[in-house]
Amino acid sequence: MASRQPFGLVYDPEVKAHLRAIERKYHSLIRATIEEQLRFEPEKETRNRKPLQRPLALEATWELRCGPDNRFRVLYAVSHARREVQVLAVGIKERDRLRVGREEIKL
């Protein structure tokens, strides 16, 4: 059986600022979920991982839901040429709005 090559994870510099808007107790949960869910099959659709219907301003093409009641969203894009996942944003979903850092995006 061939071993699967993992994707590298590259965090946008803005992600640190996005995490500051989220309670600190959730940071390790978000990081662990990103590692677990995006390292090997980032473009496989699952219950909590879906392609975005319409791209947001961040060039993200996928979203990962995580946390209590799936309230956190990780927006990312995949580069097969470099075999890496670019984590572009981490936000809090509240009804039809996504809060990324201090910015609010209406969905």
Phi and psi restraints in degrees (range 20) as a CNS / XPLOR table:
assign (resid 1 and name C) (resid 2 and name N)
       (resid 2 and name CA) (resid 2 and name C) 1.0 -74.8 20.0 2
assign (resid 2 and name N) (resid 2 and name CA)
       (resid 2 and name C) (resid 3 and name N) 1.0 139.7 20.0 2
assign (resid 2 and name C) (resid 3 and name N)
       (resid 3 and name CA) (resid 3 and name C) 1.0 -79.4 20.0 2
assign (resid 3 and name N) (resid 3 and name CA)
       (resid 3 and name C) (resid 4 and name N) 1.0 144.8 20.0 2
assign (resid 3 and name C) (resid 4 and name N)
       (resid 4 and name CA) (resid 4 and name C) 1.0 -82.8 20.0 2
assign (resid 4 and name N) (resid 4 and name CA)
       (resid 4 and name C) (resid 5 and name N) 1.0 133.5 20.0 2
assign (resid 4 and name C) (resid 5 and name N)
       (resid 5 and name CA) (resid 5 and name C) 1.0 -82.0 20.0 2
assign (resid 5 and name N) (resid 5 and name CA)
       (resid 5 and name C) (resid 6 and name N) 1.0 125.4 20.0 2
assign (resid 5 and name C) (resid 6 and name N)
       (resid 6 and name CA) (resid 6 and name C) 1.0 -74.0 20.0 2
assign (resid 6 and name N) (resid 6 and name CA)
       (resid 6 and name C) (resid 7 and name N) 1.0 152.0 20.0 2
assign (resid 6 and name C) (resid 7 and name N)
       (resid 7 and name CA) (resid 7 and name C) 1.0 -82.3 20.0 2
assign (resid 7 and name N) (resid 7 and name CA)
       (resid 7 and name C) (resid 8 and name N) 1.0 145.4 20.0 2
assign (resid 7 and name C) (resid 8 and name N)
       (resid 8 and name CA) (resid 8 and name C) 1.0 -79.2 20.0 2
assign (resid 8 and name N) (resid 8 and name CA)
       (resid 8 and name C) (resid 9 and name N) 1.0 149.4 20.0 2
assign (resid 8 and name C) (resid 9 and name N)
       (resid 9 and name CA) (resid 9 and name C) 1.0 -108.5 20.0 2
assign (resid 9 and name N) (resid 9 and name CA)
       (resid 9 and name C) (resid 10 and name N) 1.0 123.9 20.0 2
assign (resid 9 and name C) (resid 10 and name N)
       (resid 10 and name CA) (resid 10 and name C) 1.0 -120.4 20.0 2
assign (resid 10 and name N) (resid 10 and name CA)
       (resid 10 and name C) (resid 11 and name N) 1.0 122.2 20.0 2
assign (resid 10 and name C) (resid 11 and name N)
       (resid 11 and name CA) (resid 11 and name C) 1.0 -96.8 20.0 2
assign (resid 11 and name N) (resid 11 and name CA)
       (resid 11 and name C) (resid 12 and name N) 1.0 131.1 20.0 2
assign (resid 11 and name C) (resid 12 and name N)
       (resid 12 and name CA) (resid 12 and name C) 1.0 -62.2 20.0 2
assign (resid 12 and name N) (resid 12 and name CA)
       (resid 12 and name C) (resid 13 and name N) 1.0 143.9 20.0 2
assign (resid 12 and name C) (resid 13 and name N)
       (resid 13 and name CA) (resid 13 and name C) 1.0 -57.2 20.0 2
assign (resid 13 and name N) (resid 13 and name CA)
       (resid 13 and name C) (resid 14 and name N) 1.0 -26.5 20.0 2
assign (resid 13 and name C) (resid 14 and name N)
       (resid 14 and name CA) (resid 14 and name C) 1.0 -72.7 20.0 2
assign (resid 14 and name N) (resid 14 and name CA)
       (resid 14 and name C) (resid 15 and name N) 1.0 -17.0 20.0 2
assign (resid 14 and name C) (resid 15 and name N)
       (resid 15 and name CA) (resid 15 and name C) 1.0 -60.5 20.0 2
assign (resid 15 and name N) (resid 15 and name CA)
       (resid 15 and name C) (resid 16 and name N) 1.0 -35.1 20.0 2
assign (resid 15 and name C) (resid 16 and name N)
       (resid 16 and name CA) (resid 16 and name C) 1.0 -58.8 20.0 2
assign (resid 16 and name N) (resid 16 and name CA)
       (resid 16 and name C) (resid 17 and name N) 1.0 -43.2 20.0 2
assign (resid 16 and name C) (resid 17 and name N)
       (resid 17 and name CA) (resid 17 and name C) 1.0 -66.3 20.0 2
assign (resid 17 and name N) (resid 17 and name CA)
       (resid 17 and name C) (resid 18 and name N) 1.0 -36.7 20.0 2
assign (resid 17 and name C) (resid 18 and name N)
       (resid 18 and name CA) (resid 18 and name C) 1.0 -63.9 20.0 2
assign (resid 18 and name N) (resid 18 and name CA)
       (resid 18 and name C) (resid 19 and name N) 1.0 -40.7 20.0 2
assign (resid 18 and name C) (resid 19 and name N)
       (resid 19 and name CA) (resid 19 and name C) 1.0 -66.6 20.0 2
assign (resid 19 and name N) (resid 19 and name CA)
       (resid 19 and name C) (resid 20 and name N) 1.0 -28.4 20.0 2
assign (resid 19 and name C) (resid 20 and name N)
       (resid 20 and name CA) (resid 20 and name C) 1.0 -62.1 20.0 2
assign (resid 20 and name N) (resid 20 and name CA)
       (resid 20 and name C) (resid 21 and name N) 1.0 -25.3 20.0 2
assign (resid 20 and name C) (resid 21 and name N)
       (resid 21 and name CA) (resid 21 and name C) 1.0 -82.0 20.0 2
assign (resid 21 and name N) (resid 21 and name CA)
       (resid 21 and name C) (resid 22 and name N) 1.0 -4.8 20.0 2
assign (resid 21 and name C) (resid 22 and name N)
       (resid 22 and name CA) (resid 22 and name C) 1.0 -110.5 20.0 2
assign (resid 22 and name N) (resid 22 and name CA)
       (resid 22 and name C) (resid 23 and name N) 1.0 141.9 20.0 2
assign (resid 22 and name C) (resid 23 and name N)
       (resid 23 and name CA) (resid 23 and name C) 1.0 -53.6 20.0 2
assign (resid 23 and name N) (resid 23 and name CA)
       (resid 23 and name C) (resid 24 and name N) 1.0 136.7 20.0 2
assign (resid 23 and name C) (resid 24 and name N)
       (resid 24 and name CA) (resid 24 and name C) 1.0 -57.8 20.0 2
assign (resid 24 and name N) (resid 24 and name CA)
       (resid 24 and name C) (resid 25 and name N) 1.0 -32.3 20.0 2
assign (resid 24 and name C) (resid 25 and name N)
       (resid 25 and name CA) (resid 25 and name C) 1.0 -63.8 20.0 2
assign (resid 25 and name N) (resid 25 and name CA)
       (resid 25 and name C) (resid 26 and name N) 1.0 -16.2 20.0 2
assign (resid 25 and name C) (resid 26 and name N)
       (resid 26 and name CA) (resid 26 and name C) 1.0 -96.2 20.0 2
assign (resid 26 and name N) (resid 26 and name CA)
       (resid 26 and name C) (resid 27 and name N) 1.0 -9.0 20.0 2
assign (resid 26 and name C) (resid 27 and name N)
       (resid 27 and name CA) (resid 27 and name C) 1.0 -58.4 20.0 2
assign (resid 27 and name N) (resid 27 and name CA)
       (resid 27 and name C) (resid 28 and name N) 1.0 -46.6 20.0 2
assign (resid 27 and name C) (resid 28 and name N)
       (resid 28 and name CA) (resid 28 and name C) 1.0 -67.7 20.0 2
assign (resid 28 and name N) (resid 28 and name CA)
       (resid 28 and name C) (resid 29 and name N) 1.0 -35.0 20.0 2
assign (resid 28 and name C) (resid 29 and name N)
       (resid 29 and name CA) (resid 29 and name C) 1.0 -63.1 20.0 2
assign (resid 29 and name N) (resid 29 and name CA)
       (resid 29 and name C) (resid 30 and name N) 1.0 -44.6 20.0 2
assign (resid 29 and name C) (resid 30 and name N)
       (resid 30 and name CA) (resid 30 and name C) 1.0 -64.0 20.0 2
assign (resid 30 and name N) (resid 30 and name CA)
       (resid 30 and name C) (resid 31 and name N) 1.0 -46.4 20.0 2
assign (resid 30 and name C) (resid 31 and name N)
       (resid 31 and name CA) (resid 31 and name C) 1.0 -61.3 20.0 2
assign (resid 31 and name N) (resid 31 and name CA)
       (resid 31 and name C) (resid 32 and name N) 1.0 -44.6 20.0 2
assign (resid 31 and name C) (resid 32 and name N)
       (resid 32 and name CA) (resid 32 and name C) 1.0 -63.8 20.0 2
assign (resid 32 and name N) (resid 32 and name CA)
       (resid 32 and name C) (resid 33 and name N) 1.0 -39.7 20.0 2
assign (resid 32 and name C) (resid 33 and name N)
       (resid 33 and name CA) (resid 33 and name C) 1.0 -65.9 20.0 2
assign (resid 33 and name N) (resid 33 and name CA)
       (resid 33 and name C) (resid 34 and name N) 1.0 -41.4 20.0 2
assign (resid 33 and name C) (resid 34 and name N)
       (resid 34 and name CA) (resid 34 and name C) 1.0 -60.2 20.0 2
assign (resid 34 and name N) (resid 34 and name CA)
       (resid 34 and name C) (resid 35 and name N) 1.0 -48.3 20.0 2
assign (resid 34 and name C) (resid 35 and name N)
       (resid 35 and name CA) (resid 35 and name C) 1.0 -58.4 20.0 2
assign (resid 35 and name N) (resid 35 and name CA)
       (resid 35 and name C) (resid 36 and name N) 1.0 -48.6 20.0 2
assign (resid 35 and name C) (resid 36 and name N)
       (resid 36 and name CA) (resid 36 and name C) 1.0 -68.8 20.0 2
assign (resid 36 and name N) (resid 36 and name CA)
       (resid 36 and name C) (resid 37 and name N) 1.0 -43.7 20.0 2
assign (resid 36 and name C) (resid 37 and name N)
       (resid 37 and name CA) (resid 37 and name C) 1.0 -86.5 20.0 2
assign (resid 37 and name N) (resid 37 and name CA)
       (resid 37 and name C) (resid 38 and name N) 1.0 -27.8 20.0 2
assign (resid 37 and name C) (resid 38 and name N)
       (resid 38 and name CA) (resid 38 and name C) 1.0 -109.7 20.0 2
assign (resid 38 and name N) (resid 38 and name CA)
       (resid 38 and name C) (resid 39 and name N) 1.0 -6.2 20.0 2
assign (resid 38 and name C) (resid 39 and name N)
       (resid 39 and name CA) (resid 39 and name C) 1.0 -68.9 20.0 2
assign (resid 39 and name N) (resid 39 and name CA)
       (resid 39 and name C) (resid 40 and name N) 1.0 -37.4 20.0 2
assign (resid 39 and name C) (resid 40 and name N)
       (resid 40 and name CA) (resid 40 and name C) 1.0 -112.5 20.0 2
assign (resid 40 and name N) (resid 40 and name CA)
       (resid 40 and name C) (resid 41 and name N) 1.0 -44.1 20.0 2
assign (resid 40 and name C) (resid 41 and name N)
       (resid 41 and name CA) (resid 41 and name C) 1.0 -131.9 20.0 2
assign (resid 41 and name N) (resid 41 and name CA)
       (resid 41 and name C) (resid 42 and name N) 1.0 69.3 20.0 2
assign (resid 41 and name C) (resid 42 and name N)
       (resid 42 and name CA) (resid 42 and name C) 1.0 -68.3 20.0 2
assign (resid 42 and name N) (resid 42 and name CA)
       (resid 42 and name C) (resid 43 and name N) 1.0 -18.8 20.0 2
assign (resid 42 and name C) (resid 43 and name N)
       (resid 43 and name CA) (resid 43 and name C) 1.0 -106.9 20.0 2
assign (resid 43 and name N) (resid 43 and name CA)
       (resid 43 and name C) (resid 44 and name N) 1.0 16.2 20.0 2
assign (resid 43 and name C) (resid 44 and name N)
       (resid 44 and name CA) (resid 44 and name C) 1.0 -90.5 20.0 2
assign (resid 44 and name N) (resid 44 and name CA)
       (resid 44 and name C) (resid 45 and name N) 1.0 120.0 20.0 2
assign (resid 44 and name C) (resid 45 and name N)
       (resid 45 and name CA) (resid 45 and name C) 1.0 -72.1 20.0 2
assign (resid 45 and name N) (resid 45 and name CA)
       (resid 45 and name C) (resid 46 and name N) 1.0 131.3 20.0 2
assign (resid 45 and name C) (resid 46 and name N)
       (resid 46 and name CA) (resid 46 and name C) 1.0 -133.8 20.0 2
assign (resid 46 and name N) (resid 46 and name CA)
       (resid 46 and name C) (resid 47 and name N) 1.0 -174.0 20.0 2
assign (resid 46 and name C) (resid 47 and name N)
       (resid 47 and name CA) (resid 47 and name C) 1.0 -62.2 20.0 2
assign (resid 47 and name N) (resid 47 and name CA)
       (resid 47 and name C) (resid 48 and name N) 1.0 -34.1 20.0 2
assign (resid 47 and name C) (resid 48 and name N)
       (resid 48 and name CA) (resid 48 and name C) 1.0 -110.1 20.0 2
assign (resid 48 and name N) (resid 48 and name CA)
       (resid 48 and name C) (resid 49 and name N) 1.0 5.0 20.0 2
assign (resid 48 and name C) (resid 49 and name N)
       (resid 49 and name CA) (resid 49 and name C) 1.0 -130.2 20.0 2
assign (resid 49 and name N) (resid 49 and name CA)
       (resid 49 and name C) (resid 50 and name N) 1.0 117.4 20.0 2
assign (resid 49 and name C) (resid 50 and name N)
       (resid 50 and name CA) (resid 50 and name C) 1.0 -140.6 20.0 2
assign (resid 50 and name N) (resid 50 and name CA)
       (resid 50 and name C) (resid 51 and name N) 1.0 149.2 20.0 2
assign (resid 50 and name C) (resid 51 and name N)
       (resid 51 and name CA) (resid 51 and name C) 1.0 -71.6 20.0 2
assign (resid 51 and name N) (resid 51 and name CA)
       (resid 51 and name C) (resid 52 and name N) 1.0 145.2 20.0 2
assign (resid 51 and name C) (resid 52 and name N)
       (resid 52 and name CA) (resid 52 and name C) 1.0 -73.1 20.0 2
assign (resid 52 and name N) (resid 52 and name CA)
       (resid 52 and name C) (resid 53 and name N) 1.0 136.1 20.0 2
assign (resid 52 and name C) (resid 53 and name N)
       (resid 53 and name CA) (resid 53 and name C) 1.0 -66.6 20.0 2
assign (resid 53 and name N) (resid 53 and name CA)
       (resid 53 and name C) (resid 54 and name N) 1.0 -42.2 20.0 2
assign (resid 53 and name C) (resid 54 and name N)
       (resid 54 and name CA) (resid 54 and name C) 1.0 -133.6 20.0 2
assign (resid 54 and name N) (resid 54 and name CA)
       (resid 54 and name C) (resid 55 and name N) 1.0 128.7 20.0 2
assign (resid 54 and name C) (resid 55 and name N)
       (resid 55 and name CA) (resid 55 and name C) 1.0 -60.8 20.0 2
assign (resid 55 and name N) (resid 55 and name CA)
       (resid 55 and name C) (resid 56 and name N) 1.0 141.0 20.0 2
assign (resid 55 and name C) (resid 56 and name N)
       (resid 56 and name CA) (resid 56 and name C) 1.0 -87.1 20.0 2
assign (resid 56 and name N) (resid 56 and name CA)
       (resid 56 and name C) (resid 57 and name N) 1.0 176.5 20.0 2
assign (resid 56 and name C) (resid 57 and name N)
       (resid 57 and name CA) (resid 57 and name C) 1.0 -63.6 20.0 2
assign (resid 57 and name N) (resid 57 and name CA)
       (resid 57 and name C) (resid 58 and name N) 1.0 -12.5 20.0 2
assign (resid 57 and name C) (resid 58 and name N)
       (resid 58 and name CA) (resid 58 and name C) 1.0 -89.7 20.0 2
assign (resid 58 and name N) (resid 58 and name CA)
       (resid 58 and name C) (resid 59 and name N) 1.0 4.9 20.0 2
assign (resid 58 and name C) (resid 59 and name N)
       (resid 59 and name CA) (resid 59 and name C) 1.0 68.5 20.0 2
assign (resid 59 and name N) (resid 59 and name CA)
       (resid 59 and name C) (resid 60 and name N) 1.0 12.4 20.0 2
assign (resid 59 and name C) (resid 60 and name N)
       (resid 60 and name CA) (resid 60 and name C) 1.0 -75.3 20.0 2
assign (resid 60 and name N) (resid 60 and name CA)
       (resid 60 and name C) (resid 61 and name N) 1.0 142.2 20.0 2
assign (resid 60 and name C) (resid 61 and name N)
       (resid 61 and name CA) (resid 61 and name C) 1.0 -116.1 20.0 2
assign (resid 61 and name N) (resid 61 and name CA)
       (resid 61 and name C) (resid 62 and name N) 1.0 -11.7 20.0 2
assign (resid 61 and name C) (resid 62 and name N)
       (resid 62 and name CA) (resid 62 and name C) 1.0 -134.1 20.0 2
assign (resid 62 and name N) (resid 62 and name CA)
       (resid 62 and name C) (resid 63 and name N) 1.0 156.9 20.0 2
assign (resid 62 and name C) (resid 63 and name N)
       (resid 63 and name CA) (resid 63 and name C) 1.0 -132.5 20.0 2
assign (resid 63 and name N) (resid 63 and name CA)
       (resid 63 and name C) (resid 64 and name N) 1.0 145.3 20.0 2
assign (resid 63 and name C) (resid 64 and name N)
       (resid 64 and name CA) (resid 64 and name C) 1.0 -120.0 20.0 2
assign (resid 64 and name N) (resid 64 and name CA)
       (resid 64 and name C) (resid 65 and name N) 1.0 127.4 20.0 2
assign (resid 64 and name C) (resid 65 and name N)
       (resid 65 and name CA) (resid 65 and name C) 1.0 -98.2 20.0 2
assign (resid 65 and name N) (resid 65 and name CA)
       (resid 65 and name C) (resid 66 and name N) 1.0 138.9 20.0 2
assign (resid 65 and name C) (resid 66 and name N)
       (resid 66 and name CA) (resid 66 and name C) 1.0 -157.0 20.0 2
assign (resid 66 and name N) (resid 66 and name CA)
       (resid 66 and name C) (resid 67 and name N) 1.0 173.5 20.0 2
assign (resid 66 and name C) (resid 67 and name N)
       (resid 67 and name CA) (resid 67 and name C) 1.0 89.2 20.0 2
assign (resid 67 and name N) (resid 67 and name CA)
       (resid 67 and name C) (resid 68 and name N) 1.0 179.6 20.0 2
assign (resid 67 and name C) (resid 68 and name N)
       (resid 68 and name CA) (resid 68 and name C) 1.0 -61.4 20.0 2
assign (resid 68 and name N) (resid 68 and name CA)
       (resid 68 and name C) (resid 69 and name N) 1.0 130.6 20.0 2
assign (resid 68 and name C) (resid 69 and name N)
       (resid 69 and name CA) (resid 69 and name C) 1.0 56.1 20.0 2
assign (resid 69 and name N) (resid 69 and name CA)
       (resid 69 and name C) (resid 70 and name N) 1.0 26.1 20.0 2
assign (resid 69 and name C) (resid 70 and name N)
       (resid 70 and name CA) (resid 70 and name C) 1.0 51.7 20.0 2
assign (resid 70 and name N) (resid 70 and name CA)
       (resid 70 and name C) (resid 71 and name N) 1.0 39.5 20.0 2
assign (resid 70 and name C) (resid 71 and name N)
       (resid 71 and name CA) (resid 71 and name C) 1.0 -81.6 20.0 2
assign (resid 71 and name N) (resid 71 and name CA)
       (resid 71 and name C) (resid 72 and name N) 1.0 -13.9 20.0 2
assign (resid 71 and name C) (resid 72 and name N)
       (resid 72 and name CA) (resid 72 and name C) 1.0 -100.2 20.0 2
assign (resid 72 and name N) (resid 72 and name CA)
       (resid 72 and name C) (resid 73 and name N) 1.0 146.3 20.0 2
assign (resid 72 and name C) (resid 73 and name N)
       (resid 73 and name CA) (resid 73 and name C) 1.0 -125.4 20.0 2
assign (resid 73 and name N) (resid 73 and name CA)
       (resid 73 and name C) (resid 74 and name N) 1.0 133.1 20.0 2
assign (resid 73 and name C) (resid 74 and name N)
       (resid 74 and name CA) (resid 74 and name C) 1.0 -111.9 20.0 2
assign (resid 74 and name N) (resid 74 and name CA)
       (resid 74 and name C) (resid 75 and name N) 1.0 118.7 20.0 2
assign (resid 74 and name C) (resid 75 and name N)
       (resid 75 and name CA) (resid 75 and name C) 1.0 -101.1 20.0 2
assign (resid 75 and name N) (resid 75 and name CA)
       (resid 75 and name C) (resid 76 and name N) 1.0 131.8 20.0 2
assign (resid 75 and name C) (resid 76 and name N)
       (resid 76 and name CA) (resid 76 and name C) 1.0 -149.6 20.0 2
assign (resid 76 and name N) (resid 76 and name CA)
       (resid 76 and name C) (resid 77 and name N) 1.0 166.0 20.0 2
assign (resid 76 and name C) (resid 77 and name N)
       (resid 77 and name CA) (resid 77 and name C) 1.0 -132.2 20.0 2
assign (resid 77 and name N) (resid 77 and name CA)
       (resid 77 and name C) (resid 78 and name N) 1.0 153.1 20.0 2
assign (resid 77 and name C) (resid 78 and name N)
       (resid 78 and name CA) (resid 78 and name C) 1.0 -115.7 20.0 2
assign (resid 78 and name N) (resid 78 and name CA)
       (resid 78 and name C) (resid 79 and name N) 1.0 133.5 20.0 2
assign (resid 78 and name C) (resid 79 and name N)
       (resid 79 and name CA) (resid 79 and name C) 1.0 -114.8 20.0 2
assign (resid 79 and name N) (resid 79 and name CA)
       (resid 79 and name C) (resid 80 and name N) 1.0 109.4 20.0 2
assign (resid 79 and name C) (resid 80 and name N)
       (resid 80 and name CA) (resid 80 and name C) 1.0 -73.8 20.0 2
assign (resid 80 and name N) (resid 80 and name CA)
       (resid 80 and name C) (resid 81 and name N) 1.0 -32.4 20.0 2
assign (resid 80 and name C) (resid 81 and name N)
       (resid 81 and name CA) (resid 81 and name C) 1.0 -60.8 20.0 2
assign (resid 81 and name N) (resid 81 and name CA)
       (resid 81 and name C) (resid 82 and name N) 1.0 -41.4 20.0 2
assign (resid 81 and name C) (resid 82 and name N)
       (resid 82 and name CA) (resid 82 and name C) 1.0 -97.3 20.0 2
assign (resid 82 and name N) (resid 82 and name CA)
       (resid 82 and name C) (resid 83 and name N) 1.0 -4.1 20.0 2
assign (resid 82 and name C) (resid 83 and name N)
       (resid 83 and name CA) (resid 83 and name C) 1.0 52.0 20.0 2
assign (resid 83 and name N) (resid 83 and name CA)
       (resid 83 and name C) (resid 84 and name N) 1.0 55.8 20.0 2
assign (resid 83 and name C) (resid 84 and name N)
       (resid 84 and name CA) (resid 84 and name C) 1.0 -143.9 20.0 2
assign (resid 84 and name N) (resid 84 and name CA)
       (resid 84 and name C) (resid 85 and name N) 1.0 155.9 20.0 2
assign (resid 84 and name C) (resid 85 and name N)
       (resid 85 and name CA) (resid 85 and name C) 1.0 -108.4 20.0 2
assign (resid 85 and name N) (resid 85 and name CA)
       (resid 85 and name C) (resid 86 and name N) 1.0 125.1 20.0 2
assign (resid 85 and name C) (resid 86 and name N)
       (resid 86 and name CA) (resid 86 and name C) 1.0 -98.2 20.0 2
assign (resid 86 and name N) (resid 86 and name CA)
       (resid 86 and name C) (resid 87 and name N) 1.0 110.2 20.0 2
assign (resid 86 and name C) (resid 87 and name N)
       (resid 87 and name CA) (resid 87 and name C) 1.0 -82.2 20.0 2
assign (resid 87 and name N) (resid 87 and name CA)
       (resid 87 and name C) (resid 88 and name N) 1.0 112.2 20.0 2
assign (resid 87 and name C) (resid 88 and name N)
       (resid 88 and name CA) (resid 88 and name C) 1.0 -97.8 20.0 2
assign (resid 88 and name N) (resid 88 and name CA)
       (resid 88 and name C) (resid 89 and name N) 1.0 -28.2 20.0 2
assign (resid 88 and name C) (resid 89 and name N)
       (resid 89 and name CA) (resid 89 and name C) 1.0 -160.7 20.0 2
assign (resid 89 and name N) (resid 89 and name CA)
       (resid 89 and name C) (resid 90 and name N) 1.0 151.4 20.0 2
assign (resid 89 and name C) (resid 90 and name N)
       (resid 90 and name CA) (resid 90 and name C) 1.0 -131.4 20.0 2
assign (resid 90 and name N) (resid 90 and name CA)
       (resid 90 and name C) (resid 91 and name N) 1.0 127.0 20.0 2
assign (resid 90 and name C) (resid 91 and name N)
       (resid 91 and name CA) (resid 91 and name C) 1.0 -141.3 20.0 2
assign (resid 91 and name N) (resid 91 and name CA)
       (resid 91 and name C) (resid 92 and name N) 1.0 177.7 20.0 2
assign (resid 91 and name C) (resid 92 and name N)
       (resid 92 and name CA) (resid 92 and name C) 1.0 -112.8 20.0 2
assign (resid 92 and name N) (resid 92 and name CA)
       (resid 92 and name C) (resid 93 and name N) 1.0 125.7 20.0 2
assign (resid 92 and name C) (resid 93 and name N)
       (resid 93 and name CA) (resid 93 and name C) 1.0 -94.2 20.0 2
assign (resid 93 and name N) (resid 93 and name CA)
       (resid 93 and name C) (resid 94 and name N) 1.0 125.8 20.0 2
assign (resid 93 and name C) (resid 94 and name N)
       (resid 94 and name CA) (resid 94 and name C) 1.0 -133.6 20.0 2
assign (resid 94 and name N) (resid 94 and name CA)
       (resid 94 and name C) (resid 95 and name N) 1.0 107.3 20.0 2
assign (resid 94 and name C) (resid 95 and name N)
       (resid 95 and name CA) (resid 95 and name C) 1.0 55.5 20.0 2
assign (resid 95 and name N) (resid 95 and name CA)
       (resid 95 and name C) (resid 96 and name N) 1.0 -118.2 20.0 2
assign (resid 95 and name C) (resid 96 and name N)
       (resid 96 and name CA) (resid 96 and name C) 1.0 -101.0 20.0 2
assign (resid 96 and name N) (resid 96 and name CA)
       (resid 96 and name C) (resid 97 and name N) 1.0 22.9 20.0 2
assign (resid 96 and name C) (resid 97 and name N)
       (resid 97 and name CA) (resid 97 and name C) 1.0 -126.7 20.0 2
assign (resid 97 and name N) (resid 97 and name CA)
       (resid 97 and name C) (resid 98 and name N) 1.0 145.4 20.0 2
assign (resid 97 and name C) (resid 98 and name N)
       (resid 98 and name CA) (resid 98 and name C) 1.0 -120.0 20.0 2
assign (resid 98 and name N) (resid 98 and name CA)
       (resid 98 and name C) (resid 99 and name N) 1.0 121.4 20.0 2
assign (resid 98 and name C) (resid 99 and name N)
       (resid 99 and name CA) (resid 99 and name C) 1.0 -101.5 20.0 2
assign (resid 99 and name N) (resid 99 and name CA)
       (resid 99 and name C) (resid 100 and name N) 1.0 115.3 20.0 2
assign (resid 99 and name C) (resid 100 and name N)
       (resid 100 and name CA) (resid 100 and name C) 1.0 -114.7 20.0 2
assign (resid 100 and name N) (resid 100 and name CA)
       (resid 100 and name C) (resid 101 and name N) 1.0 107.8 20.0 2
assign (resid 100 and name C) (resid 101 and name N)
       (resid 101 and name CA) (resid 101 and name C) 1.0 63.4 20.0 2
assign (resid 101 and name N) (resid 101 and name CA)
       (resid 101 and name C) (resid 102 and name N) 1.0 -124.0 20.0 2
assign (resid 101 and name C) (resid 102 and name N)
       (resid 102 and name CA) (resid 102 and name C) 1.0 -96.7 20.0 2
assign (resid 102 and name N) (resid 102 and name CA)
       (resid 102 and name C) (resid 103 and name N) 1.0 -2.7 20.0 2
assign (resid 102 and name C) (resid 103 and name N)
       (resid 103 and name CA) (resid 103 and name C) 1.0 -94.0 20.0 2
assign (resid 103 and name N) (resid 103 and name CA)
       (resid 103 and name C) (resid 104 and name N) 1.0 143.6 20.0 2
assign (resid 103 and name C) (resid 104 and name N)
       (resid 104 and name CA) (resid 104 and name C) 1.0 -116.6 20.0 2
assign (resid 104 and name N) (resid 104 and name CA)
       (resid 104 and name C) (resid 105 and name N) 1.0 130.6 20.0 2
assign (resid 104 and name C) (resid 105 and name N)
       (resid 105 and name CA) (resid 105 and name C) 1.0 -115.4 20.0 2
assign (resid 105 and name N) (resid 105 and name CA)
       (resid 105 and name C) (resid 106 and name N) 1.0 123.7 20.0 2
assign (resid 105 and name C) (resid 106 and name N)
       (resid 106 and name CA) (resid 106 and name C) 1.0 -83.3 20.0 2
assign (resid 106 and name N) (resid 106 and name CA)
       (resid 106 and name C) (resid 107 and name N) 1.0 130.4 20.0 2
